[in-house]
Structure formats: C-alpha cells, structure tokens
Amino acid sequence: MFTAKETVSDLLYYDKKPVLELYIEYPQVSGPFSRYSEEKFNSYYLKKARRENRHARETVYFETVREYKALKKEGFPFMLNSYRSSFEEEFSSEKYVSLTFDLYTFTGGAHGFTERTADTWDMKRGERVGLSEVCRECTPEKNIAEVRRQIKENPEIFFPDAATLAAKNYNPKNFYIK
C-alpha cells in the first residue's frame, strides 16, 4: 500500500442544530515513485478535496438549510444530512496505483445515494490513464459488448435499461485494477 488517507471532517450547524455532516477522504502517496509523479498525484487529489469541501460548504449546505427551514415551517422533523467522500486503494505497484471513490449523500428521505468512480494512475509517467493504456485489447466496443453479455446472462440483478445506461455512461478512465 502506497497511499495514505487524509481527511477533512466537520459538522455544520444552522439555528444551533447540526444539519450537515461533512467528511472528505483523499489519497496522498509516498513510496517508490518519482518526486514528479508523487507531486502530480498528491496535488490532483488535494485540489479535488478542496473543490468537494467548497461545494459541500456552499452548495450542499445552503440546500440543506433551505430544506431544514421548509420542514421546520411545516412542523416536520429534520434528519441530519450527510456528505461523505471516501476512497479505497484497490491496487498498487511501482507502476500503477488504482483507486475507487464513493460519494455518499443523504438529504432526507428513505435512503442516501452513493456514486462510485475510479482512477488509475501510471506512476512512471505521473498521469491518470485510460483502460486501453493498461489493457491494449480492451477497446470501448469490446468492453461495452462484455458488459451487455454479463447483463444478458444475469438480467435479474440489473435495471431493465442497464445495457443502454452502460453504453451511454461508459468512460474509459473510470476503471480500476483489482
């Protein structure tokens, strides 16, 4: 493991009540990499964490306060909202670092929402890479065909429009090595 977890966490209040739990985790590397690659990687994720922090404190917080006021006006209870960004190192070697990121948001209702993304870095070059740079035979066409095959074999575990959504949302940079 070459990544360390840095965190930003806070509990934001309105009207002397906690309204938004904020937790942001971001990776920082040290290890057998060049100083250049480490600086690019660490700078990229520090900037990303700062953007997320600013977004949560400005946009998400103000939406939460608006919801709090509306619920209070109607006499309904308010549930603490949450903005949680975390990551896992899925693979690391002297050449690649591969990570998954989960952004969990809860804004009231029955359940929260989680969005998963992934990044893979070529640490020799100090750059995020696409799948075809790691796996030459992994073309977008082959990848989408494989996803469609898996959906067809297991339709009961997917939404009815999963194949269409998979093709529409395919991103060759959103992958990780396991």
N, CA, C and O of each residue as an XYZ file, in Angstrom:
712
protein
N       0.854     -1.184      0.000
C       0.000      0.000      0.000
C       0.892      1.236      0.000
O       1.804      1.366      0.817
N       0.609      2.135     -0.929
C       1.401      3.346     -1.049
C       0.619      4.609     -0.712
O       1.207      5.685     -0.602
N      -0.703      4.497     -0.544
C      -1.494      5.698     -0.295
C      -1.810      5.860      1.183
O      -2.022      4.887      1.906
N      -1.837      7.107      1.607
C      -2.263      7.452      2.963
C      -3.590      8.189      2.845
O      -3.846      8.867      1.850
N      -4.427      8.055      3.860
C      -5.720      8.736      3.855
C      -5.609     10.028      4.656
O      -5.287     10.022      5.844
N      -5.881     11.118      3.980
C      -6.005     12.421      4.628
C      -7.499     12.716      4.709
O      -8.258     12.280      3.844
N      -7.928     13.438      5.719
C      -9.365     13.696      5.863
C      -9.661     15.141      6.231
O      -8.847     15.846      6.828
N     -10.854     15.540      5.849
C     -11.466     16.789      6.271
C     -12.812     16.374      6.838
O     -13.583     15.699      6.155
N     -13.110     16.760      8.064
C     -14.437     16.434      8.590
C     -14.942     17.589      9.438
O     -14.169     18.310     10.069
N     -16.252     17.744      9.434
C     -16.868     18.846     10.159
C     -18.353     18.539     10.336
O     -18.923     17.716      9.619
N     -18.946     19.196     11.275
C     -20.386     19.128     11.486
C     -20.875     20.562     11.363
O     -20.503     21.423     12.161
N     -21.715     20.819     10.357
C     -22.174     22.178     10.087
C     -23.536     22.402     10.739
O     -24.406     21.532     10.715
N     -23.695     23.579     11.318
C     -24.890     23.906     12.095
C     -25.688     25.014     11.423
O     -25.165     25.833     10.668
N     -26.973     24.998     11.734
C     -27.860     26.109     11.410
C     -28.873     26.201     12.534
O     -29.414     25.183     12.967
N     -29.134     27.394     13.007
C     -30.120     27.573     14.070
C     -29.737     26.730     15.306
O     -30.595     26.179     15.996
N     -28.431     26.653     15.555
C     -27.858     25.903     16.689
C     -28.134     24.399     16.631
O     -28.029     23.704     17.642
N     -28.482     23.907     15.453
C     -28.735     22.477     15.278
C     -27.794     21.929     14.198
O     -27.559     22.589     13.185
N     -27.256     20.717     14.417
C     -26.433     20.132     13.351
C     -27.312     19.764     12.162
O     -28.324     19.078     12.309
N     -26.909     20.232     10.979
C     -27.713     19.967      9.784
C     -26.957     19.181      8.712
O     -27.573     18.494      7.897
N     -25.622     19.279      8.709
C     -24.852     18.607      7.658
C     -23.562     18.032      8.221
O     -22.714     18.744      8.759
N     -23.445     16.724      8.078
C     -22.213     16.023      8.428
C     -21.339     16.028      7.177
O     -21.783     15.629      6.100
N     -20.106     16.477      7.321
C     -19.183     16.589      6.197
C     -17.950     15.733      6.488
O     -17.306     15.874      7.528
N     -17.637     14.843      5.542
C     -16.452     14.001      5.690
C     -15.861     13.775      4.305
O     -16.529     13.244      3.417
N     -14.623     14.175      4.125
C     -13.943     14.023      2.836
C     -12.594     13.354      3.082
O     -11.761     13.841      3.846
N     -12.413     12.245      2.422
C     -11.171     11.492      2.496
C     -10.479     11.630      1.148
O     -11.131     11.560      0.106
N      -9.169     11.825      1.158
C      -8.459     11.894     -0.119
C      -7.084     11.239      0.005
O      -6.477     11.255      1.076
N      -6.597     10.664     -1.095
C      -5.332      9.933     -1.056
C      -4.125     10.845     -1.231
O      -4.185     11.879     -1.895
N      -3.037     10.428     -0.617
C      -1.728     11.036     -0.812
C      -0.730      9.886     -0.863
O      -0.802      8.962     -0.052
N       0.196      9.938     -1.808
C       1.141      8.836     -1.968
C       2.549      9.211     -1.537
O       2.959     10.371     -1.572
N       3.253      8.197     -1.139
C       4.701      8.256     -0.987
C       5.175      6.831     -1.211
O       4.459      5.879     -0.899
N       6.325      6.685     -1.727
C       6.776      5.325     -1.991
C       7.823      5.289     -3.064
O       8.666      6.181     -3.160
N       7.771      4.269     -3.861
C       8.844      4.073     -4.843
C       8.628      4.876     -6.129
O       9.040      4.446     -7.207
N       7.984      6.040     -6.016
C       7.654      6.824     -7.208
C       8.593      8.022     -7.318
O       9.245      8.411     -6.349
N       8.647      8.591     -8.503
C       9.443      9.801     -8.680
C       8.769     10.953     -7.946
O       7.558     10.948     -7.723
N       9.567     11.924     -7.580
C       9.033     13.120     -6.903
C       7.988     13.795     -7.793
O       6.966     14.273     -7.300
N       8.241     13.832     -9.097
C       7.314     14.433    -10.058
C       5.950     13.742     -9.998
O       4.921     14.409     -9.894
N       5.940     12.394    -10.064
C       4.682     11.642    -10.045
C       3.944     11.829     -8.726
O       2.727     12.015     -8.715
N       4.668     11.782     -7.628
C       4.038     11.983     -6.323
C       3.413     13.368     -6.233
O       2.286     13.515     -5.762
N       4.136     14.371     -6.680
C       3.609     15.746     -6.613
C       2.369     15.911     -7.481
O       1.412     16.562     -7.061
N       2.363     15.336     -8.683
C       1.180     15.433     -9.553
C      -0.013     14.730     -8.916
O      -1.106     15.294     -8.858
N       0.187     13.516     -8.443
C      -0.863     12.731     -7.802
C      -1.399     13.474     -6.574
O      -2.603     13.702     -6.458
N      -0.510     13.844     -5.672
C      -0.936     14.477     -4.425
C      -1.610     15.820     -4.655
O      -2.594     16.146     -3.991
N      -1.089     16.594     -5.587
C      -1.697     17.881     -5.911
C      -3.091     17.696     -6.509
O      -4.017     18.429     -6.164
N      -3.242     16.718     -7.404
C      -4.531     16.448     -8.033
C      -5.601     16.161     -6.981
O      -6.692     16.728     -7.038
N      -5.297     15.284     -6.020
C      -6.311     14.897     -5.037
C      -6.500     15.936     -3.939
O      -7.591     16.035     -3.377
N      -5.483     16.702     -3.623
C      -5.674     17.804     -2.681
C      -6.610     18.846     -3.291
O      -7.507     19.343     -2.610
N      -6.412     19.179     -4.556
C      -7.300     20.134     -5.242
C      -8.725     19.590     -5.337
O      -9.692     20.327     -5.145
N      -8.847     18.291     -5.635
C     -10.174     17.667     -5.707
C     -10.869     17.750     -4.349
O     -12.055     18.073     -4.281
N     -10.146     17.463     -3.277
C     -10.727     17.530     -1.927
C     -11.142     18.961     -1.591
O     -12.190     19.167     -0.977
N     -10.357     19.931     -1.974
C     -10.711     21.340     -1.724
C     -11.968     21.735     -2.493
O     -12.822     22.447     -1.965
N     -12.084     21.268     -3.759
C     -13.299     21.550     -4.546
C     -14.521     20.921     -3.887
O     -15.566     21.562     -3.772
N     -14.391     19.665     -3.453
C     -15.507     18.982     -2.782
C     -15.899     19.710     -1.501
O     -17.084     19.892     -1.222
N     -14.904     20.124     -0.727
C     -15.155     20.837      0.523
C     -15.907     22.141      0.252
O     -16.883     22.457      0.933
N     -15.450     22.882     -0.732
C     -16.109     24.146     -1.092
C     -17.542     23.880     -1.572
O     -18.467     24.595     -1.185
N     -17.727     22.861     -2.409
C     -19.061     22.511     -2.908
C     -19.985     22.129     -1.747
O     -21.131     22.575     -1.693
N     -19.497     21.318     -0.833
C     -20.327     20.890      0.303
C     -20.685     22.066      1.198
O     -21.828     22.183      1.639
N     -19.730     22.932      1.471
C     -19.965     24.067      2.373
C     -20.816     25.168      1.733
O     -21.535     25.885      2.428
N     -20.732     25.294      0.445
C     -21.505     26.343     -0.217
C     -22.829     25.787     -0.746
O     -23.893     26.158     -0.250
N     -22.779     24.927     -1.718
C     -23.993     24.448     -2.375
C     -24.812     23.496     -1.501
O     -25.988     23.751     -1.240
N     -24.196     22.400     -1.049
C     -24.937     21.387     -0.292
C     -25.463     21.962      1.026
O     -26.603     21.697      1.405
N     -24.643     22.741      1.719
C     -25.075     23.329      2.989
C     -26.289     24.235      2.788
O     -27.252     24.147      3.551
N     -26.262     25.098      1.782
C     -27.384     26.010      1.566
C     -28.657     25.273      1.153
O     -29.755     25.675      1.537
N     -28.519     24.203      0.377
C     -29.687     23.376      0.052
C     -30.238     22.702      1.305
O     -31.451     22.574      1.470
N     -29.342     22.275      2.178
C     -29.739     21.638      3.433
C     -30.480     22.622      4.330
O     -31.499     22.275      4.927
N     -29.972     23.845      4.426
C     -30.630     24.873      5.245
C     -32.013     25.193      4.681
O     -32.964     25.368      5.442
N     -32.131     25.271      3.373
C     -33.431     25.527      2.749
C     -34.416     24.405      3.112
O     -35.570     24.675      3.444
N     -33.957     23.148      3.048
C     -34.797     22.008      3.416
C     -35.160     22.076      4.906
O     -36.311     21.845      5.277
N     -34.186     22.390      5.748
C     -34.420     22.493      7.192
C     -35.524     23.523      7.481
O     -36.449     23.255      8.248
N     -35.412     24.690      6.860
C     -36.403     25.759      7.078
C     -37.792     25.323      6.617
O     -38.783     25.559      7.308
N     -37.858     24.683      5.444
C     -39.158     24.254      4.914
C     -39.795     23.207      5.826
O     -40.992     23.280      6.105
N     -39.022     22.249      6.285
C     -39.557     21.216      7.176
C     -39.984     21.805      8.515
O     -41.027     21.439      9.056
N     -39.183     22.711      9.042
C     -39.499     23.346     10.326
C     -40.805     24.144     10.208
O     -41.643     24.110     11.109
N     -40.967     24.854      9.101
C     -42.171     25.652      8.872
C     -43.429     24.778      8.845
O     -44.486     25.183      9.328
N     -43.302     23.571      8.273
C     -44.434     22.642      8.174
C     -44.596     21.761      9.415
O     -45.552     20.992      9.517
N     -43.658     21.879     10.352
C     -43.736     21.093     11.580
C     -43.250     19.659     11.439
O     -43.572     18.808     12.268
N     -42.471     19.386     10.386
C     -41.941     18.038     10.171
C     -40.548     17.923     10.774
O     -39.839     18.922     10.897
N     -40.153     16.704     11.152
C     -38.802     16.519     11.697
C     -37.742     16.619     10.595
O     -37.995     16.329      9.426
N     -36.569     17.033     11.009
C     -35.434     17.146     10.093
C     -34.415     16.083     10.461
O     -34.101     15.898     11.636
N     -33.893     15.379      9.448
C     -32.848     14.381      9.667
C     -31.511     14.959      9.225
O     -31.413     15.605      8.181
N     -30.492     14.720     10.026
C     -29.151     15.190      9.712
C     -28.757     14.746      8.309
O     -28.835     13.560      7.989
N     -28.339     15.680      7.478
C     -27.894     15.376      6.124
C     -26.417     15.009      6.153
O     -25.701     15.327      7.103
N     -25.971     14.329      5.092
C     -24.604     13.836      5.074
C     -23.973     14.009      3.699
O     -24.621     13.818      2.670
N     -22.708     14.372      3.706
C     -21.877     14.424      2.504
C     -20.583     13.705      2.868
O     -19.763     14.239      3.614
N     -20.399     12.490      2.343
C     -19.244     11.659      2.704
C     -18.534     11.189      1.446
O     -19.114     10.495      0.611
N     -17.292     11.570      1.324
C     -16.472     11.175      0.192
C     -15.317     10.322      0.721
O     -14.541     10.770      1.567
N     -15.211      9.101      0.219
C     -14.164      8.201      0.705
C     -13.526      7.474     -0.474
O     -14.046      7.498     -1.589
N     -12.394      6.829     -0.211
C     -11.716      6.086     -1.271
C     -11.102      4.818     -0.706
O     -10.893      4.678      0.499
N     -10.821      3.900     -1.620
C     -10.087      2.677     -1.303
C      -8.996      2.480     -2.339
O      -9.217      2.677     -3.534
N      -7.832      2.096     -1.880
C      -6.765      1.705     -2.793
C      -7.041      0.267     -3.195
O      -6.999     -0.634     -2.357
N      -7.321      0.050     -4.461
C      -7.646     -1.289     -4.951
C      -6.408     -2.058     -5.401
O      -6.355     -3.284     -5.299
N      -5.413     -1.323     -5.901
C      -4.207     -1.955     -6.408
C      -3.080     -0.938     -6.362
O      -3.286      0.245     -6.633
N      -1.889     -1.408     -6.017
C      -0.720     -0.530     -6.106
C       0.517     -1.357     -6.419
O       0.698     -2.466     -5.918
N       1.344     -0.791     -7.247
C       2.628     -1.390     -7.609
C       3.563     -0.222     -7.893
O       3.175      0.936     -7.742
N       4.767     -0.515     -8.294
C       5.681      0.573     -8.618
C       5.245      1.306     -9.882
O       5.671      2.435    -10.126
N       4.388      0.659    -10.694
C       3.924      1.297    -11.932
C       2.525      1.905    -11.816
O       2.292      3.008    -12.308
N       1.588      1.196    -11.168
C       0.198      1.661    -11.134
C      -0.324      1.829     -9.708
O       0.030      1.082     -8.795
N      -1.173      2.829     -9.557
C      -2.000      2.986     -8.359
C      -3.430      3.114     -8.861
O      -3.731      3.958     -9.704
N      -4.311      2.263     -8.331
C      -5.692      2.214     -8.787
C      -6.616      2.382     -7.579
O      -6.473      1.688     -6.573
N      -7.556      3.304     -7.693
C      -8.403      3.701     -6.570
C      -9.875      3.708     -6.950
O     -10.224      3.964     -8.102
N     -10.742      3.422     -5.973
C     -12.178      3.652     -6.140
C     -12.593      4.740     -5.161
O     -12.040      4.864     -4.069
N     -13.582      5.526     -5.579
C     -14.099      6.626     -4.767
C     -15.597      6.469     -4.619
O     -16.297      6.203     -5.596
N     -16.089      6.630     -3.412
C     -17.523      6.616     -3.151
C     -17.931      7.964     -2.608
O     -17.348      8.458     -1.643
N     -18.934      8.559     -3.228
C     -19.529      9.787     -2.722
C     -20.936      9.436     -2.268
O     -21.805      9.111     -3.077
N     -21.144      9.506     -0.960
C     -22.444      9.195     -0.368
C     -23.078     10.504      0.079
O     -22.470     11.289      0.807
N     -24.314     10.727     -0.371
C     -25.058     11.898      0.079
C     -26.403     11.449      0.626
O     -27.073     10.588      0.055
N     -26.776     12.043      1.730
C     -28.090     11.803      2.310
C     -28.737     13.160      2.529
O     -28.200     14.012      3.238
N     -29.893     13.351      1.913
C     -30.599     14.634      2.005
C     -32.023     14.429      2.488
O     -32.933     15.155      2.086
N     -32.217     13.434      3.355
C     -33.554     13.112      3.836
C     -34.148     12.008      2.978
O     -33.537     11.575      2.001
N     -35.296     11.569      3.333
C     -35.934     10.514      2.556
C     -35.612      9.139      3.101
O     -35.107      8.990      4.214
N     -35.916      8.141      2.294
C     -35.784      6.753      2.734
C     -34.335      6.280      2.797
O     -33.992      5.451      3.640
N     -33.491      6.793      1.924
C     -32.107      6.325      1.888
C     -31.227      7.345      1.197
O     -31.713      8.263      0.537
N     -29.926      7.172      1.358
C     -28.967      8.040      0.698
C     -28.661      7.559     -0.705
O     -29.272      6.611     -1.199
N     -27.721      8.213     -1.332
C     -27.324      7.909     -2.709
C     -25.804      7.779     -2.742
O     -25.096      8.639     -2.218
N     -25.303      6.719     -3.349
C     -23.861      6.530     -3.489
C     -23.481      6.508     -4.958
O     -24.103      5.821     -5.768
N     -22.458      7.264     -5.286
C     -21.905      7.274     -6.640
C     -20.470      6.780     -6.551
O     -19.678      7.309     -5.771
N     -20.127      5.765     -7.349
C     -18.767      5.213     -7.340
C     -18.061      5.592     -8.637
O     -18.615      5.468     -9.729
N     -16.833      6.055     -8.486
C     -15.964      6.328     -9.625
C     -14.602      5.692     -9.335
O     -14.354      5.210     -8.230
N     -13.732      5.699    -10.331
C     -12.414      5.105    -10.154
C     -11.376      5.859    -10.969
O     -11.684      6.474    -11.990
N     -10.142      5.797    -10.494
C      -8.995      6.361    -11.206
C      -7.867      5.353    -11.162
O      -7.673      4.657    -10.166
N      -7.126      5.284    -12.252
C      -5.902      4.502    -12.285
C      -4.789      5.409    -12.794
O      -4.935      6.102    -13.801
N      -3.689      5.383    -12.080
C      -2.541      6.229    -12.400
C      -1.359      5.395    -12.864
O      -1.044      4.363    -12.272
N      -0.716      5.844    -13.916
C       0.585      5.316    -14.315
C       1.602      6.165    -13.560
O       1.835      7.320    -13.916
N       2.201      5.602    -12.528
C       3.089      6.369    -11.655
C       4.483      6.544    -12.246
O       5.281      7.317    -11.716
N       4.786      5.850    -13.318
C       6.051      6.107    -14.021
C       5.958      7.440    -14.759
O       6.936      8.183    -14.845
N       4.751      7.736    -15.297
C       4.528      8.977    -16.050
C       3.877     10.067    -15.209
O       3.911     11.240    -15.582
N       3.284      9.692    -14.074
C       2.594     10.681    -13.245
C       1.303     11.153    -13.881
O       0.990     12.343    -13.838
N       0.527     10.211    -14.487
C      -0.700     10.584    -15.191
C      -1.805      9.569    -14.933
O      -1.548      8.375    -14.779
N      -3.055     10.071    -14.889
C      -4.210      9.172    -14.913
C      -4.262      8.557    -16.302
O      -3.975      9.221    -17.298
N      -4.629      7.286    -16.360
C      -4.641      6.598    -17.644
C      -6.003      5.994    -17.929
O      -6.802      5.749    -17.024
N      -6.245      5.762    -19.200
C      -7.455      5.081    -19.640
C      -7.229      3.586    -19.697
O      -6.091      3.116    -19.675
N      -8.310      2.847    -19.770
C      -8.247      1.392    -19.765
C      -7.397      0.841    -20.906
O      -6.646     -0.114    -20.704
N      -7.501      1.424    -22.099
C      -6.751      0.901    -23.248
C      -5.240      1.072    -23.080
O      -4.467      0.401    -23.764
N      -4.809      1.963    -22.177
C      -3.376      2.122    -21.926
C      -2.844      1.010    -21.022
O      -1.646      0.726    -21.019
N      -3.722      0.393    -20.270
C      -3.343     -0.696    -19.369
C      -3.602     -2.041    -20.036
O      -2.863     -3.003    -19.827
N      -4.657     -2.097    -20.840
C      -5.074     -3.340    -21.497
C      -5.319     -3.012    -22.971
O      -6.388     -2.515    -23.324
N      -4.350     -3.282    -23.821
C      -4.419     -2.900    -25.239
C      -5.650     -3.475    -25.952
O      -6.229     -2.813    -26.813
N      -6.050     -4.697    -25.602
C      -7.207     -5.310    -26.281
C      -8.546     -4.831    -25.718
O      -9.599     -5.215    -26.228
N      -8.521     -4.013    -24.694
C      -9.760     -3.531    -24.059
C     -10.263     -2.269    -24.754
O     -10.117     -1.165    -24.231
N     -10.853     -2.437    -25.926
C     -11.405     -1.300    -26.658
C     -12.790     -0.970    -26.105
O     -13.428     -1.838    -25.508
N     -13.263      0.240    -26.286
C     -14.610      0.576    -25.825
C     -15.673     -0.377    -26.379
O     -16.593     -0.766    -25.659
N     -15.552     -0.749    -27.641
C     -16.540     -1.643    -28.247
C     -16.550     -3.010    -27.556
O     -17.614     -3.549    -27.250
N     -15.363     -3.564    -27.314
C     -15.263     -4.858    -26.636
C     -15.776     -4.767    -25.192
O     -16.453     -5.675    -24.711
N     -15.453     -3.681    -24.518
C     -15.874     -3.519    -23.123
C     -17.388     -3.422    -23.008
O     -17.992     -4.066    -22.149
N     -17.996     -2.625    -23.864
C     -19.457     -2.471    -23.826
C     -20.131     -3.789    -24.207
O     -21.157     -4.150    -23.630
N     -19.562     -4.501    -25.168
C     -20.109     -5.815    -25.548
C     -20.034     -6.784    -24.373
O     -20.968     -7.553    -24.145
N     -18.938     -6.754    -23.631
C     -18.796     -7.633    -22.466
C     -19.805     -7.272    -21.377
O     -20.398     -8.159    -20.764
N     -20.002     -5.991    -21.137
C     -20.997     -5.558    -20.148
C     -22.384     -6.031    -20.572
O     -23.142     -6.552    -19.752
N     -22.715     -5.854    -21.836
C     -24.028     -6.308    -22.334
C     -24.192     -7.813    -22.179
O     -25.275     -8.285    -21.832
N     -23.124     -8.574    -22.434
C     -23.180    -10.027    -22.273
C     -23.473    -10.391    -20.819
O     -24.306    -11.256    -20.546
N     -22.789     -9.730    -19.890
C     -22.995    -10.028    -18.472
C     -24.412     -9.646    -18.024
O     -25.023    -10.352    -17.222
N     -24.920     -8.552    -18.535
C     -26.286     -8.136    -18.208
C     -27.281     -9.167    -18.742
O     -28.228     -9.542    -18.051
N     -27.061     -9.615    -19.958
C     -27.963    -10.605    -20.569
C     -27.954    -11.922    -19.794
O     -28.990    -12.573    -19.667
N     -26.789    -12.316    -19.277
C     -26.679    -13.561    -18.508
C     -27.315    -13.454    -17.122
O     -27.719    -14.465    -16.549
N     -27.406    -12.248    -16.583
C     -27.920    -12.042    -15.219
C     -28.947    -10.908    -15.177
O     -28.773     -9.969    -14.401
N     -29.991    -10.964    -15.971
C     -30.914     -9.825    -16.064
C     -31.611     -9.490    -14.742
O     -32.008     -8.345    -14.524
N     -31.760    -10.477    -13.865
C     -32.492    -10.249    -12.616
C     -31.766     -9.307    -11.654
O     -32.393     -8.784    -10.732
N     -30.473     -9.076    -11.838
C     -29.749     -8.205    -10.909
C     -29.535     -6.791    -11.463
O     -28.879     -5.965    -10.828
N     -30.087     -6.518    -12.640
C     -29.906     -5.220    -13.273
C     -31.246     -4.541    -13.531
O     -32.289     -5.191    -13.609
N     -31.192     -3.221    -13.662
C     -32.366     -2.475    -14.091
C     -32.680     -2.855    -15.533
O     -31.785     -3.274    -16.266
N     -33.942     -2.715    -15.955
C     -34.300     -3.094    -17.327
C     -33.495     -2.355    -18.408
O     -33.221     -2.924    -19.465
N     -33.119     -1.110    -18.157
C     -32.385     -0.338    -19.164
C     -30.874     -0.320    -18.905
O     -30.189      0.600    -19.354
N     -30.346     -1.315    -18.192
C     -28.933     -1.345    -17.802
C     -27.990     -1.317    -19.008
O     -26.986     -0.606    -18.978
N     -28.287     -2.062    -20.053
C     -27.399     -2.106    -21.226
C     -27.311     -0.734    -21.891
O     -26.230     -0.296    -22.283
N     -28.441     -0.067    -22.013
C     -28.449      1.273    -22.595
C     -27.675      2.253    -21.726
O     -26.881      3.048    -22.227
N     -27.911      2.189    -20.422
C     -27.209      3.082    -19.492
C     -25.711      2.815    -19.477
O     -24.915      3.752    -19.400
N     -25.320      1.549    -19.550
C     -23.896      1.204    -19.558
C     -23.202      1.807    -20.777
O     -22.117      2.376    -20.657
N     -23.816      1.687    -21.928
C     -23.224      2.252    -23.148
C     -23.196      3.775    -23.093
O     -22.213      4.400    -23.492
N     -24.272      4.362    -22.601
C     -24.370      5.827    -22.526
C     -23.345      6.412    -21.561
O     -22.778      7.472    -21.830
N     -23.101      5.734    -20.441
C     -22.236      6.269    -19.397
C     -20.825      5.694    -19.406
O     -20.052      5.939    -18.480
N     -20.488      4.946    -20.422
C     -19.149      4.346    -20.490
C     -18.084      5.429    -20.473
O     -18.152      6.401    -21.225
N     -17.104      5.247    -19.607
C     -15.985      6.186    -19.504
C     -14.706      5.361    -19.360
O     -14.513      4.721    -18.326
N     -13.829      5.356    -20.362
C     -12.633      4.518    -20.307
C     -11.634      4.920    -19.227
O     -10.693      4.174    -18.956
N     -11.819      6.084    -18.605
C     -10.943      6.486    -17.495
C     -11.516      6.067    -16.149
O     -10.832      6.156    -15.130
N     -12.768      5.610    -16.134
C     -13.429      5.226    -14.897
C     -13.323      3.707    -14.727
O     -14.294      2.980    -14.935
N     -12.145      3.246    -14.352
C     -11.910      1.816    -14.129
C     -10.845      1.676    -13.047
O     -10.125      2.624    -12.734
N     -10.764      0.494    -12.495
C      -9.682      0.223    -11.561
C      -9.158     -1.192    -11.739
O      -9.844     -2.080    -12.246
N      -7.922     -1.368    -11.304
C      -7.261     -2.668    -11.345
C      -7.486     -3.330    -10.004
O      -7.383     -2.678     -8.965
N      -7.790     -4.605    -10.011
C      -8.006     -5.336     -8.764
C      -6.932     -6.394     -8.646
O      -6.907     -7.142     -7.668
